[in-house]
Amino acid sequence: MSLNYEFFYEWTNKNLNLNLAGYKEKQLQRRIASVMKNAGAFTLEDYSKRIEKDETVKQQFLDYITINVTDFFRNQDIFEEFESELKILSQTFPSMKVWSAACSTGAEAYSMAMIFDKHQLRMAEKILATDIDETILKRAKEGMYKIHEMKNVPAKERSAYFDEKEGIFYLKSNIKNKVQFKRHDLIADKFQKNFHIIVCRNVTIYFKNEVKEELYQRFSDSLVKGGIFFTGATEAIYSPEIYGLKKISAFMYEKL
Ligand SMILES: C[S@@+](CC[C@H](N)C(=O)[O-])C[C@H]1O[C@@H](n2cnc3c(N)ncnc32)[C@H](O)[C@@H]1O
């Protein structure tokens, strides 16, 4: 039986403030069909009613669709390269405005805050960390992590920036206070301007090509000249010059 995705996209847009039209269709539909089945629904009309009535079903749907996988210092060697680049950049820009877009649990934004602290780099304002998923943003603001989420955090940073209690790691307030979390939909919402660094990793892989291309242009427009766009390990930009960007490494682009 074919499922009425058009109805469902409209419904999620209106009722959940979630615009699914920009996501890769086949991949998205597979995920929706699978999470719907897990909830015991047979049609999308039925599934939407369940989402409406049952907060747990709603949460399962949102968690499954948004895919919140993340890590501190994700892809460590790449992050080390980024750390070196930040130090170089700070010579041109003594005070930097930073955005972690699609930040999930905040691990990426907090990793940057630790780097800023470690090298005593200056921020123009708090790191802006945004995501479409309000539940994950609540978690991010709490700054509490389980041991398996800490695997990439070096021992020195663990003791400098976290307090541990019964296997839970609590971020210290000096790092927590460096990040401001906000709900933001990369497809539907406006972008702020004048960033020196934009980090957006492991989310454009879910978007259609035309949406991705539009996003690259908008990220570029939001950077100051000489600013850096840091993207995911599998998200290399072909012909970055089209967007006014210059490749400086496999995952980093400089605004021309
Ligand atoms: C796989 S995680 C990536 C987290 C982090 N950037 C990293 O690389 O570790 C993808 C994140 O993108 C968010 N997301 C999905 N669609 C989005 C959209 N349209 N706008 C903003 N965030 C979105 C999800 O909620 C999820 O937290």
Ligand as a Chemical Component Dictionary entry (heavy atoms), coordinates in Angstrom:
data_LIG
# 
_chem_comp.id                   LIG 
_chem_comp.type                 NON-POLYMER 
_chem_comp.pdbx_formal_charge   0 
_chem_comp.three_letter_code    LIG 
# 
loop_
_chem_comp_atom.comp_id 
_chem_comp_atom.atom_id 
_chem_comp_atom.alt_atom_id 
_chem_comp_atom.type_symbol 
_chem_comp_atom.charge 
_chem_comp_atom.model_Cartn_x 
_chem_comp_atom.model_Cartn_y 
_chem_comp_atom.model_Cartn_z 
_chem_comp_atom.pdbx_ordinal 
LIG C1  C1  C 0  23.759 13.918 12.951 1  
LIG S1  S1  S 1  23.400 15.325 13.935 2  
LIG C2  C2  C 0  24.874 16.256 13.745 3  
LIG C3  C3  C 0  25.317 16.906 15.021 4  
LIG C4  C4  C 0  26.667 17.634 14.952 5  
LIG N1  N1  N 0  26.652 18.708 14.005 6  
LIG C5  C5  C 0  27.767 16.666 14.613 7  
LIG O1  O1  O 0  28.234 16.636 13.485 8  
LIG O2  O2  O -1 28.172 15.897 15.492 9  
LIG C6  C6  C 0  22.236 16.155 12.890 10 
LIG C7  C7  C 0  21.474 17.258 13.621 11 
LIG O3  O3  O 0  20.819 18.045 12.632 12 
LIG C8  C8  C 0  19.592 18.492 13.165 13 
LIG N2  N2  N 0  18.716 18.893 12.047 14 
LIG C9  C9  C 0  18.050 18.102 11.159 15 
LIG N3  N3  N 0  17.363 18.865 10.289 16 
LIG C10 C10 C 0  17.629 20.159 10.618 17 
LIG C11 C11 C 0  17.206 21.423 10.086 18 
LIG N4  N4  N 0  16.387 21.495 9.017  19 
LIG N5  N5  N 0  17.646 22.556 10.675 20 
LIG C12 C12 C 0  18.473 22.510 11.756 21 
LIG N6  N6  N 0  18.904 21.353 12.314 22 
LIG C13 C13 C 0  18.485 20.194 11.742 23 
LIG C14 C14 C 0  19.098 17.277 13.943 24 
LIG O4  O4  O 0  18.123 17.631 14.891 25 
LIG C15 C15 C 0  20.382 16.740 14.547 26 
LIG O5  O5  O 0  20.581 17.212 15.854 27 
# 
loop_
_chem_comp_bond.comp_id 
_chem_comp_bond.atom_id_1 
_chem_comp_bond.atom_id_2 
_chem_comp_bond.value_order 
_chem_comp_bond.pdbx_ordinal 
LIG C1  S1  SING 1  
LIG S1  C2  SING 2  
LIG S1  C6  SING 3  
LIG C2  C3  SING 4  
LIG C3  C4  SING 5  
LIG C4  N1  SING 6  
LIG C4  C5  SING 7  
LIG C5  O1  DOUB 8  
LIG C5  O2  SING 9  
LIG C6  C7  SING 10 
LIG C7  O3  SING 11 
LIG C7  C15 SING 12 
LIG O3  C8  SING 13 
LIG C8  N2  SING 14 
LIG C8  C14 SING 15 
LIG N2  C9  SING 16 
LIG N2  C13 SING 17 
LIG C9  N3  DOUB 18 
LIG N3  C10 SING 19 
LIG C10 C11 SING 20 
LIG C10 C13 DOUB 21 
LIG C11 N4  SING 22 
LIG C11 N5  DOUB 23 
LIG N5  C12 SING 24 
LIG C12 N6  DOUB 25 
LIG N6  C13 SING 26 
LIG C14 O4  SING 27 
LIG C14 C15 SING 28 
LIG C15 O5  SING 29 
# 
